[in-house]
Amino acid sequence: MTGPSFLNGYWLRVLSNIFMYAVLAQGINLMAGYTGYPAFGNVVFFGLGGYVTAVLMVKLNASFGVAAVAATLLCPLLVLLVGPPLLRLKGHYFAIATLGLNEAVKEVVSNATSVTGGGMGISLPLPPGDAAANAAWFYYLFLGVMLLSTWITWEFGRRRLGIACRAIRDNETKSEASGLYTTRYKTTAWMISAAMTGAVGSINAYRMTYIDPSAVFDMAIAVKGFVIFLLGGAGTVLGPIVGAFFVESLQTLTWSKLLNWHLGAMGLIIMLVIVLFPNGFRDDLRLRSHGAPPISN
């Protein structure tokens, strides 16, 4: 909480990225960890949240607060539109469909040149204040959204919605046979996931002051979010935060020490960690503390 009082702008940006990716992974966690639907293309809401914010601020002269709320609310509306047909798919078919959704929205944004700037991107208004003040402000924004998303996930897991989603994850056929309206629960979970992701996409766009389709609909963001989710452990409340701290700290370390090889080094280390901790840090460490080997899925 007190980071801005003793950290410089660089480390505040690093922590902001950790908080941002923790929220991205939390959104994936709600779908893949709790519901059993690997929303690999959830990055579509990150990009959509950023572009809704940019267009409203640039074209309609909206304040950031209004634009951020609109972005957070619009992403779940997209789920309402595409969720019912896509959620009929399962497993890797659903994952591929979400990737297709990301590419489709990216193409729409890229070709709506008069509104979005197309492939050239769009510049947002500069945040007020100097660099140090802005770094602290975005730090608190990302921290707030991360804490809120963590609380939402905790509440999600202990209420009827979360219990129903876990039943769907464990055996959807039996859940349907018992009278559970699975489509409604799956769609609701995805809407919450989309809102989380859209919120940090909105904040990120304003922080960067410029976005383009290739940057905010980037599959590298999706891959990193999924790796963080896997490392933290599926269906855990704090797992995405732990995974985000590990991956972002590792990226910062390899960038500073192995400038020319940081991507390769980071990839090898992450592969090694996933092999050693196939169920995430928490579950595998707990199993080993009881003398049991990790269980590979």
N, C-alpha and C positions, 0 to 999 in steps of 0.2 A: 504493500500500500504506500510506503514512504519512498519508493524508488526515486522519484524526481528530486528529492532533497539531497541525494548523495551520488546520483549517477549522471554521467554526461549524456548528450543527445544520442550518441552511437548506441550505448547500452540500453537506453530507453526504447530505441527502435528495435533492438534485438528482442527485448521483452515484449514489445507490442506484437512482433511477429509470432512469438511463442503463444501469446494469448489468442491471436487470430487463428493460428492453425489448430489450437486446442478446440476452438468453436467449430471449425470445419470438420475436425475429427469427431466431435460430439454429434454433429448432424449425421455423419455416416454411421456412428454408433447407434443412434436411435433406429435407423433402418436395418443395418446389417447385424448389429449386435443384439438388439432387443427383438426385432421383428423378423430377422432372417432374410431380408431382401437387400442384396449388395448394391447400394445406389452409387456405383462407381462414377457416374456422370453428375454427381451432385454439384460439381463445379459450375454447372449451368446457372445455378442460383447465385453463386458468387459473382459471376459476370453480369447477370441480369440486375442484381442489386446495385452494382457499380454503374451500369448504364442508365438505369432509372434515375439514380441520383444525379448523374452528370447531365442528362437531358433536362430534368426539371430545373436544375440550378442554372444551366446555360440558356435554355430556350424560354423558360417561364419565369426566370429570375426568382425562383423559390429559395428559401433559406435552407441551410443544410439540415436542420432539424425536421422540417416538413418533408424534404426529399428522402431523408433516411427512413422516416416512418412509412412513407409511400412505398419505398423499395422493400421494406420488411413485410409489408402487407401484400404487395403484388406477387411476390414469389410463391406464397401458398395458393394464390389464385391460379397460377400456372399449373400447380399440382391438381387442383380441382378440375382443370380442363383435361389434362393428359393422364392423370393418375388412374382412373377406373380402367381404361384399356391397357395401360402398361403394367398395372399390378396384376393382371391376369397371367403375366409371364412369371417364371420362377428361375431362381439360380442364375447361371451365367447368361441366360436369355434376357432376364431383366437387366442385368449389368450392361449388356450390349445395347439394349434399348435406351438406357439412360445416357450412354455415350452418344447414341444417335440423336437424342434430344439435345444434348449439348452442341453437337455440330449443326443441327438445324437452326437453333436459336442464334448461334454464332454467324451463320450465313445470312440470316435475316438482318442482324445488326450490321454486318459488313456491307450489305446492299442497300440499306436505308440511309443513303449518303446524306440526304437533305436534313435528316433528323439526328443521326448519330455521328456523322462525319465519315462513315464507312471505314475502310481499311486504314485511313489516315489517322483515325482516332479522334478524340475530343478532349479539349483542355478545360479543366474546371477552375472556378475562381480560387485565388489563393486564400488560405485561411488567414484570419487576422492574427497579428502578433508576430514576434520574432521566432527564429528557429527553435530556441530553447523552450519557449512557452508552448509552441505547437507540439513539440515532441512530448512534453509532459501531458498536454491535453489529450493527444491521441493515445498515450499510455493509459490514461484513466478511462477513456472510452472503450478501448479494447478489453481492459481489465473488467470493467463493468459488465460488458456483454458476456465475457467468459464466465463470470460469477453467476450471472443470470441464467445462462444456458446450463451451467452445472446444477443449479437449483431446480430448473425445469426438468432436467433429466432425472434427478433424484425423486421429484414429485411424480414424474411419469412412471417410474419403476414401481412405486408403491401404490398407485391407484389402479382403478379398473382397466384403464386404457393400457397401461404397461403390462398388467397381468394377462390381458387378452392378447397383446402382441407377442409375449413370450410363449403363450399357448400356440399361436400361429407359427412361430419359429420352430417349436418342437414337433408339431404335427398339425399342419393346416387342414388336412382331410378330416381328422377327428374333431377339430375345432368347428368346422362347418357342419359336421354331422350332429354335433351337440347343440346346434342352433345359433352359433356365433356368426354374426354378420361380418365376415372377415374383411370385405372390401372397405367398409366404413372405417374400421380400426386401422387398416394399413394406410388408407388415404390420410387419416388424421395424423398418424405418426409422420408421414412424409411431409405434410404441411408444416408441422412444427420444425422438422429438420430443415425445410426450405427457408422458413422465416429466420432461423439462426444463421444460416449460411448467407442469406441475402443481407442481413444486418451488417456482418463484417465485410461483405463485399462493398456495401455502401460507404462504410468508414474508410476502407482501404482506398477507394477511388478518390475521396476528398483528401486523404493524406498524400497520395501520389500526385494529385493535381493534373494528371493526364492519364488516360487509359486508351487502349485500342483492343480490338477483338482478340488478337493473338495473345495478348498479355493476360486478360482476365478470364478468357475461356480456355486457358492453357491446360492441357492434360497433365503437365508436370505438377500442377497444383493438386489435381485429383489424385495422382500417384502418391504424392507426399502425404496428403490427408489420409489416404488409405493405409499407408505404412504406419503413420502415427496411431491410427485406430488399432491396427494389429498389434503393435508393440505395447500399447496400453492395456489391451485385453478387451475382448468383445463383451458387451453387456455390463460394463463397469461404469460407475459414475465418475471416478477420478482418473480412470485410465487414459483418456485423451489428454489430460493435462500432463500426466507423467510422460506419455509418449512425445508430446510436443516439446517439453523441456529437453528430452534426450535428443531428438532429431535436430532441433534448431541449435542446441548447444554444440552438437557434433558438427553441424554445417559451419557454424562460426569458427570452431577450432580448426577444421580442415581447410577452410578458406584462408585463415591467417597463417597457417603453418605449411600448407601444401597448395599454394596458389594455382600452380599449373596442373595439379593432379587431384584437386579437391573433390570433383564429382566422382571420379573413379574410386578414390579412397572412401568417400562417404558411402557409395553404393556397396563396396565390399564389406564395410563394417556393418551396415544395415542387414545385408544378407546373412552375415555371421550371427548377428543378434537374433534374427528371425528363426534361424536353424536351432539356436540354443534355447530360445524362448518362444516356441511355436504358439503358445496360448497366451502370450503377453507376460510382462514382467511379474505382475502380481500373482497370477495363478500358478506359474511355474515355480516361482520362489516359494510360494506356500506349499506346493507339493514336495519340493526338495527339502524344505524344513522338516517335513514329516517322513523323510526317507524314501519318497516315491519318485520315480523318474517322470519327466514331463511327458504328457500325452500329446502326440502329434495328431492333429485333425486329419 
